[in-house]
């Protein structure tokens, strides 16, 4: 009888310890969840003597591209677009001024892949994960076009991507300062868009 009571006591103690351990493990997992997209917008933009497809040469430079408004579209699980404005598009009437810029970011997956965190090379279609970055300006669209001899045009690194939030790092350059059409264009820094909770 004493032997049976001892076995029952051990079994109950084991069950209690197991339950307690599971609760502790669960709370550790909840504590480890990171906040989504806690980075700040911190983008530098340089456009110097760029004229490819433009009506005039544009020169614009800022170390802090002040984002007034953003527009995020989750098109499907392989295509999203994000527009960042340094002015309020609702106040826009007629022609843009030289300092009004739309920064357009597209993130795409193909070859059966879905959008996920990682690096999306600029127009790197062959990898299956590619980005396109352009800027809409007063004189036309600024592209980060392929320049002969350039091996790496950069791209976009995505830290988080979902239907209501996106954040990451921009790193696209197309420096050709002696080229009359391309000049120097750069967009670098962190970006974030989150839907209001």
C-alpha positions, -999 to +999 in steps of 0.1 A: +000+000+000+028+024+010+046+015-022+014+024-043+010+057-024+046+065-031+042+058-068+010+079-070+028+107-051+057+106-076+033+106-106+014+136-092+046+155-085+059+148-120+026+160-135+027+193-115+064+199-125+056+192-162+026+216-162+047+243-145+075+239-170+051+242-200+037+275-186+072+288-181+082+279-216+051+295-230+057+328-212+094+328-225+081+325-261+056+353-256+084+376-242+107+368-271+083+381-298+099+412-313+078+443-320+071+447-358+089+474-377+103+496-349+128+513-371+124+550-381+124+565-416+159+578-422+165+581-459+191+602-478+185+611-514+210+625-539+200+634-575+228+653-594+227+662-630+202+635-639+185+639-672+176+605-687+141+608-700+136+641-682+124+675-695+152+692-676+182+685-655+173+679-618+196+685-588+182+675-554+199+664-523+189+658-487+203+637-458+168+635-443+141+628-468+112+640-447+083+616-453+050+634-449+028+606-462+031+570-473+008+547-494+013+509-491-004+484-514-004+447-508-013+435-543-008+398-535+017+375-518+043+382-545+039+419-552+037+450-531+043+487-537+051+515-513+051+553-521+068+577-498+061+614-503+080+644-489+049+665-493+011+660-488-003+646-521-037+659-511-024+695-514-008+688-548-024+708-576-008+712-611+029+707-615+053+695-588+080+718-575+116+707-578+117+696-542+085+675-543+096+639-547+076+606-547+099+577-538+084+546-553+094+511-540+082+478-555+091+444-540+084+413-561+088+376-560+085+352-589+093+316-599+069+303-573+084+323-544+064+344-520+074+377-503+095+372-472+124+390-454+156+391-474+175+410-501+157+420-533+183+431-559+174+460-582+157+444-613+173+411-604+147+391-621+167+359-624+170+355-586+132+354-583+133+382-557+137+416-572+130+453-565+123+484-585+130+519-571+121+551-589+115+587-580+087+608-596+099+644-599+089+677-614+108+669-646+100+632-649+110+598-635+144+590-621+155+554-627+185+536-613+194+524-648+220+498-656+253+514-664+278+495-685+306+480-663+286+483-631+283+449-614+261+458-585+233+484-585+222+475-550+187+468-540+163+467-510+167+446-479+133+437-463+132+431-425+094+425-423+067+423-449+030+416-444-003+430-457-003+459-432+034+466-425+067+468-443+102+479-433+137+476-444+167+493-459+172+510-492+206+508-509+204+518-546+231+538-564+238+545-600+268+568-599+282+579-632+291+616-625+306+622-660+275+608-678+254+637-691+222+617-689+226+597-657+249+618-635+247+607-598+217+592-582+216+576-547+189+565-523+200+549-490+186+544-455+158+528-435+121+530-442+089+518-425+052+518-431+027+505-406-011+507-408-026+525-378-037+501-351 
